[in-house]
Amino acid sequence: MKARFKRAAAAAALGTSVLAGCSLPSSVLERVADNRYEPPSAPIHCEGRKVCDEADALYIADLHADTLLWTRELSDLLPEHRGHGHVSLELLREGRTDLQVFAAPTITPLHEGYTDPVTGEPGVCIPSDGLDLQVPLRLFGGAARYPATVLSPRARALRQAARLEEWIAEPGSRLRRVRTVPDLDAAEAQGEIGALFALEGMHWVGGDETAVRAELAELARIGVRMASLTHRFANGLAVGSEDCGLLRDPSRQDAGLSAAGRWALDEMMARGIIVDVAHASPASIAQITELVRARRAAAGTGAAGRIPGLLHSHGGVQAVCPLPRNLDRASIQAILDAGGVVGIGYWPEALCSRTGDLPEVALRFAASLVAVIEAARDPAFLGRRAQAGAAPIDPFAHIALGSDFDGAVRLKMDAGDQPALLQALAEMDCATLKAVDPRLADVCAATSPPALPLTPERLKALAGANARRVLAAALPR
């Protein structure tokens, strides 16, 4: 164990004993971690507008929220101007949410500075051996009741899975755990909110092939139905997009999957765990999507009638927001080639937004959507697909909502505002994109019919039908 981790472990052990029975309110923890809700500059009005009034007719799915990370309960009320939090049971209902993916982040390293070796510009990267910020979060958030979560990423994942079950069991929650296709169907038929549990980085998984496969089998047993191999940095399975080693040396040859990562991926596909490539490095995404495509080709509809599922749950695109965290064109094309969907996030680092107000979020979300369309219609990409005998891609069938609500982000909207976001997207035209990038405005206008305003069919696909299609094809039956 490295020296800094020995010190952290000793401090955690001491802190657990000193702070036994002592915990801080979630509001304090979230404000310290910058998980902020800020009042919008102008009120968000949705009533009386077509999409908002007809939102019940849409299937609205959000592919990523980190609400389980915090100590508040989902049933807690989060009144306006509360200063923290983006998701509650009340807000999910207000936003007509049909499916919410609740993700469990299990390690949050402190970032470091670096100098880009190509541009010379300063930036921020995530070290794989950095100080884990979840240690103090757990110490001050209930270590006395769940001491194992202070240092164990696996214990944190299991505790967050148990918390989701507790939320579902609360009287009147109207939540249904989604583990199978019948669960997905039943939640929709009964007007309940489907709750799917995901892991954001499986950092503890490793060892030989038998150990890796056994751990994935156990995770599937407890109801994990979506997972990313890593989260921002490099672990024993894969390299993340913001890993310090990668950003300081982009030419490194080990920037993708390890052997353990390949075993884990194979087991995920066999067991109906959807593969999330958010936070993965470009090389990791290329290798993951190649293996998914090969599995689909070899197995047809897959084991038990399933098609291996792949998606990018939340993030941005570099054509709109050129940060390492966001998808480059090749990664977008790889995801589309593997039948996946690209979930677009709402927070500043995904969109390079300045104000964070809903109109700006909608504008830059729309620009990101058009950037995905541009990548899908790249002549070289189309040529490669035609040469392989692949069917044409409808890019509107591969875009989804991926908020990153409660992900230690600052937002001026919450889960109750998603119909208003869809309304804003439905009202937007191609000319408005000139404020972001005139080139994207031209791409938008050249689409037939123009990409904006969204047609009712395209809006329905974006709101949740695309995400639901991937889940229904991949989940156990």
Summary of the structure (lengths in Angstrom):
residues: 477
radius of gyration: 21.2
end to end distance: 43.0
largest distance: 65.2
contacts: 1692
relative contact order: 0.14
helix: 46%
strand: 13%
